[in-house]
Amino acid sequence: MRSILLVAIACIAVFAVSCRTAPVTADYAKTYGEAYAKGFEDGFNKAKSLNTGGGALGSLSGGGYGSYKDPYYDDPYYGDYGAVDKESLAYAVQKNDLKKTKELIEGGRAVDELDPSGYTALQLVARLGFQPIAEYLIEKGANVNFQSSDGYTPLKEAVTYRKAAMAEMLIKKGADINFTDNTGASILYYAAQAGDQALVKMLIEKKVALEQKTTTGWSPLLIAASYGFHPIVTLLADAGADVNARETTSGKTALFYLIPSGNLSTIKLLLDKGAKIDMPDNAGDTPLLLAKRLGQQAVIDLLEQKNVKPM
């Protein structure tokens, strides 16, 4: 039974990594699985406390890797299991081998050669932060806006993996800051989801579009609120992002995700920006009713200063 449980935990962890989640520990993977089975409210806080990798909870769809290395592989996606040709461009760039990279390119290898997963060398080094190789590839004609089958670009990879210097270099070289992938997620969405305040600030300064939403209605501000990234919520709200945007599955606004934290300063900021406390979600719940149900008295007092009665 113990061995079966360990295998199950490992499978959850591997599945989470394959879906580009935040760093996963065995206890976190096991608890997240339990939380998923029991429901969000029963398991979220315990899973959050065990998430020592520093990533964000919420769904199996994101979070910043930072410098994380998958424990099953030498590199984020490739290990020495014979799956990758050691003479390939993908292998050379992932090993940060500029000399080998130059040999391959100057020997006639296509600079935008695809690896087995359909990614270019520039995408791979963008996520790893190997800037000298990235600059060399671009000099040799690498497409800075190449989109893989999932719609990802080199800039998306740099942002997801919190490589701010790489992201800034790619933008200077012509990377599109307003692209969206196959789910409608934007670069700003991924920066907010990764919890990278510096990247979000940089993108705002470069006049990135604030309201690009995923196919299910998630805006950058909404995703930041759902992950509890209060400084990023503040940046986006101050920049003019819609504080009443709703994701379509539940109909919740940012206030719904902020109220359980009890962070009065962020909640007050959204209220000052026009957040509606009587806007119901798809189940008829409102932010004020949620605060009452959770017993968040300080939040209730703040909300009721707006003189809106619970529905």
N, C-alpha and C positions, 0 to 999 in steps of 0.2 A: 504493500500500500504506500509506504514511504517513497519507494522508487517511482511509483506511478505519479504521486503528487509532485515530486521533483521534476519529472518530465513535463507535467502539465504547466508548472511554473515557468520552466525554460521555454516552452512553446509560446506562452503568453508574452514573455520577454522578447523572443525573436520576432513574433508577430508585430509587437509594438515598434521595434526597431525598423522592421521592413516598411512600416507605414510612416516613417520619419517622425516618430514621437521624440519627446525629450529623453535624456538618459534614464535607463531603467535598472533598478536593483531588484533582486529576487523577491524581497519582502514587498516592495512597491508593486511589482507585477502581480503577485499573488493577491494582495489587498485590492488592487484595482479590479482584478477579475471578480472578486467577491463583491466589491462596490457596484460593479456593472450589473451583477446578478440580482443584488438586493435593492438597487435603486440609488439614485444620486444622493439623497439626503441621509441615508443610512451609512454610506461608506466613504463619502468624499473627504471628510475631515481626517479620518484615520489614514487614508491613502496619502493625503497631502503631507501629513507629518512624517511618513516613511519615504517620501520622495527625495532621498538624499542626493539624487543626481542634479537637483536644482531646476528641473524643468517644470512646465505648467501642466495642470490637469484640465480635464474638460471633455476631451474626446480623443480617439486614436487618430488624430489628424494633424498634430503639429506641436511646435515648441522648438526652441533653439537648441542646437547641438553644442554650440560653442566649440571647445577643443575635444569633445567627446570622441572616444574610440570604441567601436563595437567590440566587446570582449571576445567575440567569436572570430574576429578577423584582425589582420594586421592593419588594415585601412578601413574606412567607413563602409565600403561595399565590396572590397576585394581582398581575398586571402590567398595564401600559397596552396591552393587545392587543385591547381591545374585548370581552373576555369578561365584564367586570363593568360593570354600569350605574353610571355616575358619579353618578347621582342616587339610588342605592340606599343603604340603611342600612349595608350591609356595607362599601361603599366609604368612606363618611364615617367610620365608626369606625376603619377600618384606617389612614386618613390622620390619625388622632388629632384629628379636627375636631369638637370638642365643640359648637361653635356650629351647624354643619350638622346634627349628630346631634339637637340639641334642636329645630331647625326641622322636621326630618322627623317626629319623634315627636309634637310638638305640632300638626303638620299632619295627623295621623291615621295615620301609619305604624305598623304593628303592632310592638311592642317585641321580640317574638320572631320577627320575619320571618326566613325562612330564606334563606341565600345559595345560589348554584347547587350548592354541595357539601353542602347540608343542615345548615349550621351557623348558629347564631344570632349576633347581634351580640355578645352577652355572651361566647360562646365565643371569638370572634375577638379581642376586647380582652383576654380572660384570658390568651391565649397571648402577646400583645404587651406586656402589663403596663401598659396605659393605664388606671390606676385611677380617675381622675376620671370618665371615660366609663362605666366599669363601675359605679361607685356611682350615677351618674345613671340608667343602665338599670335597675338593681335598684330604685331609688326609683320608677321608672315601671312596675314590675311584672314585670321580666324574671325568668324562671324559673331560679333558681340551680342547679337539679338537672335541667335539660333534658338529655335524652340523644339524641344524633344517631343515625343508623341504625347506626353502628359501636359505639354504646354509650358514646360519649365525653360527658363533662360539662364545664362551664366549669372546675371544679376540676381535672379531669384535664389540661386544656390548660395551666392555670397551672403545675401540677406538672411536666409534661413539659418545659416551656420554662423551668423554674427561676425562676419568678416568685414568690418566697417571700412578699412583701408582699401580692401579689394573692391568693395561696392563703389566707393568714391572714384577709384581709378576707372572702373568699367563705365561709370556714368560720364566721366570726362572723355572716354573713348567712343561715346555715342550710344551707350545702352539706354533703352527706352524705359523711363521710370513709370510709365503709365500702362505698361502691358498687363494683360490678365491671362491666367492659365485656363485650362479646360473647365475649371470649376468656377471661373469668374473671379478668383482671388487675385489681388493686385500685389505689387511690391510693398506698398505701405501696409497692406493687410499682413503680409508675412513678417515685416519688421515689427509690427505691433504684437503679433502672435509670438514672436521670438523673445519679446520682452526687452528689446534693445532700444533704450531711450535715445542714445546718440544717433542711431540710424534713423529713427523716426524724426528726430529734430532735423537732421540733415535733409531728409526727403521733403519735409515741410518747407524748409528754407529754399529748396529747389522748385517749389510750387507744384508738388505732386498733387494729383487729383485726390480729394479727401473722401469722396462718396462712392467710389467703385465698390460694388457689393458682389458677394458670391451668388451663385444660383439659388441659394437658400436664404439670401438676404443679410448675410453677415457683413457688416462694415468694419473697417479697421478699429473704430472706437468701440463697437460692440464686442469684438473679439478681445480687445485689451481689457474691457470691463469684466468679461466672463472669466478671464485668467487672473483677475485681481491686480493688474498692472496699473496702479493708480497714477503714477507720474506720467505714463503714456496717455491715459485717459485725459489727464489735465492738459497735456500738450495738444492733443487733438481737439479737445473742446475749445481751448483758447484760440486754436487756428481756425475755428468756425465749423467743425464737423457737426453733423446733425445729431443732437443729443436724444432725439426721439425716434431714431431709426429702429426698426423692428426686424428681427429675424423671423422668417415665415413659418418655421416648424412649430414654434411655441407662441410666437407673437410678442415675445418679451423685449423690453427696451433695456438700455444700459442700467437704469436704476434697479431693475430686478436683480441684476448680478452684483451690484455694489452694496445693496442693503444688508445682506448677511454679514459682510465684513465689518459693518459699523463705522466705516471710515467717514467721519462727518465732514471733513474738509472737501473730499472729492464729491460727496453727495451734494453738499451745499453749492459747490461750483456748478454742477449740472443743473441744480435748481435755478441758480442765478442766470444760467444760459437758456432757461426755458423748458427744462425737463418737466414733463407732466406726471404728477403723482396719481392721477385718476385715470390714466390710460390703461385699459384692461388688456391682458394677454388673451390668447385663444381660449383659455379655460375660464375667463371672467375674473381672474385675480388682478389686483392692482398693487403697485408698489407700497401704498399705505397699508393695505390689508396684509401684505406679506410681512411688513415690519411689525404689525400687531401680532401676527401669528408667531413670529420668532421672538417676541418679547423684547424688541430693540427699542427701549423707552427713549433713549437720547435721539434715535433716528425718528421715532414717532413724533417727538416734540418738534424736531426740525421740520418735518413734513407738514405738521398741523399748523405751523406758523404761516403756511400758504393758504390757510382757511379753506381747505377742500375736505369735505366730509367723506368718510369711507363709503363705498357703494354697497 
